Amino acid sequence: MADIRHDPMTGRWVAIAPDRAARPGASAAASDDAADCPFCAGHEERTPPETLRLGDGPTGWRVRVVPNLYPALERQEVVIHGPVHVHSFGELDDATIDLVAEAWQRRARDVGGNCFPILNEGQTAGASLPHSHSQLAWLPGPAPSVIAERGVPEVLEVLERDGVTAGCPVASRVPYELLIAPSQGEPDGLRSDLLAPALRVLAELVRRLQHMRGEQLVPLNAWLHDGPHWHLELFPRTTRLAGLELGAGVYINPVPPEQAAAELRRT
């Protein structure tokens, strides 16, 4: 059982989860051999019993959802992005991405509560296993970062497609930070028909980042902020966070967002 602690003096929430230290990739990179990967087709017995399967594939699925073996919270599930051993969300085809959106929405609807979808890529960004996957974490209440928001931040547009706009926030915290939102603001991303198009745009932006940097895998985090003005945030791990960022909440960004947006538009 997760030990969730709240400090009313700071508003801080912390999940005390000692079992997380035993998860694959916690101290050293997990094996990248598809033969060892519990998320690949044919290895279904290596995960807990699934809570959802969608689509078709070599063993009867294209996207699976399974409980997290090392949860940080009382309920946490893993969404496996396809039966093939790919490393990045940017490698997925549109049909698989659409099923990922459906999985997020169906599990959020079926379980209820405060579902917070997240994507981690690369060990330095917290990914335990290299096979592309996202997670659904059920929080004890609305995420503090969502509560603190007053609306969607102003962005420098990079692309607009299928009713979705993506751009670099004017006050980007890190180089090439991106925000993806409906072109016409709307609530409830976990019910929106635009979630799948937004995730397809996320995959396109991941590919552009990889091309720009000449890297097959750019460590990154992404998450969905649901609520009155839902949006996705893409947070590349291209710089180190230090005392000002962690202690004062003041971020130092060495790449002007105007430059970042221009580079991403050209890529």
C-alpha positions as CSV (number, residue, x, y, z in Angstrom):
1,M,0.0,0.0,0.0
2,A,1.4,3.4,-1.0
3,D,2.2,5.8,1.8
4,I,1.0,9.2,0.6
5,R,2.0,12.1,2.8
6,H,0.8,15.7,2.6
7,D,2.5,18.7,4.2
8,P,-0.2,21.3,4.8
9,M,2.5,24.0,5.5
10,T,4.0,23.7,2.0
11,G,1.2,22.0,0.1
12,R,3.6,19.3,-0.9
13,W,2.5,15.7,-1.7
14,V,5.0,12.9,-1.4
15,A,4.6,9.1,-2.1
16,I,6.9,7.1,0.1
17,A,7.5,3.9,-2.0
18,P,10.6,1.8,-0.9
19,D,9.6,-1.0,-3.4
20,R,10.4,1.3,-6.3
21,A,14.1,0.8,-5.6
22,A,13.7,-2.8,-6.8
23,R,12.2,-2.0,-10.2
24,P,14.2,-2.6,-13.4
25,G,16.4,0.3,-14.4
26,A,16.3,1.8,-10.9
27,S,20.1,1.7,-10.4
28,A,21.4,0.5,-13.8
29,A,20.0,0.5,-17.3
30,A,17.6,-2.4,-17.9
31,S,18.4,-4.9,-20.6
32,D,17.5,-3.8,-24.1
33,D,17.3,-7.3,-25.5
34,A,13.8,-7.9,-26.9
35,A,14.1,-11.5,-25.7
36,D,14.2,-10.2,-22.2
37,C,11.5,-7.6,-22.6
38,P,8.2,-8.3,-20.7
39,F,6.3,-5.8,-22.9
40,C,7.0,-7.6,-26.3
41,A,4.5,-9.9,-27.9
42,G,4.7,-13.4,-26.7
43,H,5.9,-12.4,-23.2
44,E,2.4,-11.6,-21.8
45,E,3.0,-14.0,-18.9
46,R,5.8,-11.8,-17.6
47,T,3.4,-9.0,-16.7
48,P,0.5,-9.0,-14.2
49,P,-2.9,-9.8,-15.8
50,E,-4.0,-7.1,-18.2
51,T,-6.8,-4.7,-17.4
52,L,-7.3,-3.8,-21.1
53,R,-6.2,-5.0,-24.5
54,L,-6.9,-3.2,-27.8
55,G,-6.4,-3.8,-31.5
56,D,-4.8,-6.8,-33.1
57,G,-1.2,-8.1,-33.5
58,P,1.0,-11.2,-33.4
59,T,-0.5,-12.4,-30.1
60,G,-3.9,-10.7,-30.3
61,W,-3.2,-7.1,-29.2
62,R,-1.7,-3.8,-30.3
63,V,-1.9,-2.0,-27.0
64,R,-2.1,-3.6,-23.6
65,V,-2.7,-2.1,-20.1
66,V,-1.3,-3.9,-17.1
67,P,-0.9,-3.0,-13.4
68,N,2.6,-1.6,-12.6
69,L,4.6,-4.2,-10.7
70,Y,6.3,-1.4,-8.7
71,P,3.7,1.2,-8.1
72,A,4.5,4.5,-6.4
73,L,0.8,5.1,-5.7
74,E,-2.1,2.9,-4.7
75,R,-3.1,2.4,-8.3
76,Q,-0.7,2.7,-11.2
77,E,-1.0,1.1,-14.6
78,V,1.3,0.7,-17.6
79,V,0.1,1.2,-21.2
80,I,2.3,-0.8,-23.5
81,H,2.8,0.9,-26.9
82,G,2.6,-1.9,-29.4
83,P,3.9,-5.5,-29.5
84,V,7.2,-4.6,-31.3
85,H,10.3,-3.6,-29.3
86,V,10.5,0.1,-30.2
87,H,12.1,2.7,-27.9
88,S,10.3,6.0,-28.6
89,F,6.8,7.4,-28.9
90,G,8.0,8.9,-32.1
91,E,8.4,5.5,-33.7
92,L,4.8,4.6,-33.3
93,D,2.4,4.6,-36.2
94,D,-0.8,6.6,-36.0
95,A,-3.0,3.6,-35.5
96,T,-1.1,2.6,-32.4
97,I,-1.1,6.1,-31.1
98,D,-4.9,6.3,-31.5
99,L,-5.2,3.1,-29.4
100,V,-3.0,4.6,-26.8
101,A,-5.4,7.6,-26.6
102,E,-8.3,5.2,-26.3
103,A,-6.6,3.2,-23.6
104,W,-5.9,6.3,-21.5
105,Q,-9.5,7.4,-21.9
106,R,-11.1,4.0,-21.2
107,R,-9.1,3.2,-18.1
108,A,-9.7,6.7,-16.8
109,R,-13.4,6.3,-17.3
110,D,-13.6,2.7,-16.0
111,V,-11.6,3.4,-12.8
112,G,-12.7,7.0,-12.1
113,G,-10.9,9.2,-9.7
114,N,-7.9,11.5,-10.6
115,C,-6.1,9.8,-13.4
116,F,-2.8,11.4,-14.4
117,P,-1.2,10.1,-17.7
118,I,2.6,10.4,-18.0
119,L,5.2,9.4,-20.6
120,N,8.9,8.9,-19.6
121,E,11.5,8.1,-22.3
122,G,15.2,7.3,-21.5
123,Q,16.6,6.2,-18.2
124,T,17.7,9.7,-17.2
125,A,14.0,10.7,-17.5
126,G,12.8,7.9,-15.3
127,A,11.9,5.2,-17.8
128,S,12.4,1.7,-16.2
129,L,12.2,-0.3,-19.4
130,P,13.2,0.7,-22.9
131,H,10.1,-0.6,-24.7
132,S,7.9,2.4,-25.4
133,H,5.1,2.8,-22.8
134,S,3.2,5.3,-20.8
135,Q,1.7,5.2,-17.3
136,L,-1.6,6.0,-15.7
137,A,-1.2,7.2,-12.1
138,W,-4.3,7.7,-9.9
139,L,-3.6,10.6,-7.5
140,P,-5.5,11.1,-4.2
141,G,-6.8,14.4,-5.5
142,P,-6.3,16.8,-8.4
143,A,-2.6,17.3,-9.2
144,P,-1.3,20.4,-7.4
145,S,0.4,21.6,-10.7
146,V,-3.0,21.5,-12.4
147,I,-4.8,23.3,-9.5
148,A,-2.2,26.1,-9.7
149,E,-2.8,26.8,-13.4
150,R,-4.9,29.8,-14.4
151,G,-5.1,28.8,-18.1
152,V,-3.0,27.6,-21.0
153,P,0.3,29.4,-21.2
154,E,1.1,31.7,-24.1
155,V,3.1,29.8,-26.8
156,L,5.2,30.5,-29.9
157,E,3.5,28.3,-32.5
158,V,5.4,25.5,-34.1
159,L,2.6,23.7,-35.9
160,E,-1.2,23.4,-36.1
161,R,-2.9,20.2,-37.3
162,D,-6.3,18.4,-36.9
163,G,-7.7,21.0,-34.4
164,V,-4.6,21.0,-32.3
165,T,-1.9,23.6,-31.8
166,A,1.7,23.0,-30.5
167,G,4.2,25.6,-29.6
168,C,7.0,26.6,-27.2
169,P,5.8,28.4,-24.1
170,V,7.0,32.0,-24.0
171,A,8.3,31.2,-20.5
172,S,9.8,27.8,-21.4
173,R,11.4,26.1,-18.4
174,V,13.9,24.1,-20.5
175,P,15.2,24.1,-24.1
176,Y,12.6,23.0,-26.6
177,E,9.8,22.6,-24.1
178,L,6.5,22.2,-25.9
179,L,2.8,22.5,-25.1
180,I,0.1,20.9,-27.2
181,A,-3.6,22.0,-26.8
182,P,-6.9,22.2,-28.7
183,S,-6.8,25.2,-31.0
184,Q,-10.1,26.1,-29.4
185,G,-9.8,25.6,-25.7
186,E,-12.0,22.8,-24.2
187,P,-12.2,20.9,-20.9
188,D,-11.7,17.2,-20.1
189,G,-8.9,15.8,-22.3
190,L,-9.6,12.3,-21.0
191,R,-13.0,12.6,-22.8
192,S,-12.0,14.7,-25.8
193,D,-12.0,13.5,-29.4
194,L,-8.9,15.6,-29.8
195,L,-6.7,13.5,-27.5
196,A,-5.6,11.2,-30.3
197,P,-4.7,14.0,-32.7
198,A,-2.8,15.7,-29.8
199,L,-0.8,12.5,-29.2
200,R,-0.1,12.2,-32.9
201,V,1.3,15.7,-32.8
202,L,3.3,14.8,-29.7
203,A,4.9,11.9,-31.7
204,E,5.7,14.3,-34.5
205,L,7.4,16.7,-32.1
206,V,9.4,13.9,-30.6
207,R,10.7,13.0,-34.0
208,R,11.6,16.6,-34.8
209,L,13.6,16.8,-31.5
210,Q,15.4,13.6,-32.3
211,H,16.3,14.8,-35.8
212,M,17.4,18.2,-34.6
213,R,19.7,16.7,-32.0
214,G,20.9,13.8,-34.1
215,E,19.8,11.3,-31.4
216,Q,17.7,8.2,-31.8
217,L,16.3,8.8,-28.3
218,V,16.0,12.2,-26.6
219,P,15.3,11.7,-22.8
220,L,12.0,13.4,-22.1
221,N,8.9,13.5,-20.0
222,A,5.4,14.3,-21.1
223,W,2.1,14.5,-19.3
224,L,-1.5,15.4,-19.6
225,H,-2.9,18.3,-17.6
226,D,-6.6,17.6,-17.6
227,G,-9.2,20.0,-16.4
228,P,-10.9,23.2,-17.7
229,H,-8.1,23.9,-20.3
230,W,-6.6,20.5,-21.0
231,H,-3.2,20.2,-22.7
232,L,-0.1,18.0,-23.1
233,E,3.3,19.2,-21.9
234,L,6.6,17.9,-23.4
235,F,9.6,18.4,-21.2
236,P,12.9,17.4,-22.9
237,R,15.7,16.5,-20.4
238,T,18.3,18.4,-22.3
239,T,19.7,20.4,-19.4
240,R,20.3,19.7,-15.7
241,L,18.1,21.2,-13.0
242,A,20.0,22.7,-10.1
243,G,19.4,24.8,-7.0
244,L,17.4,27.7,-8.5
245,E,15.1,25.4,-10.3
246,L,14.6,22.9,-7.5
247,G,14.7,25.4,-4.6
248,A,13.3,28.6,-5.9
249,G,11.2,27.3,-8.8
250,V,13.1,29.7,-11.1
251,Y,14.2,27.9,-14.3
252,I,17.3,28.8,-16.3
253,N,16.8,28.2,-20.0
254,P,19.9,28.6,-22.2
255,V,17.9,28.4,-25.5
256,P,15.4,31.3,-26.1
257,P,12.0,29.9,-26.8
258,E,11.8,32.1,-30.0
259,Q,14.9,30.2,-31.3
260,A,13.6,26.9,-30.2
261,A,10.3,27.4,-32.0
262,A,12.0,28.6,-35.2
263,E,14.3,25.5,-35.2
264,L,11.4,23.1,-34.6
265,R,9.3,24.8,-37.4
266,R,12.2,24.3,-39.8
267,T,12.8,20.6,-38.9
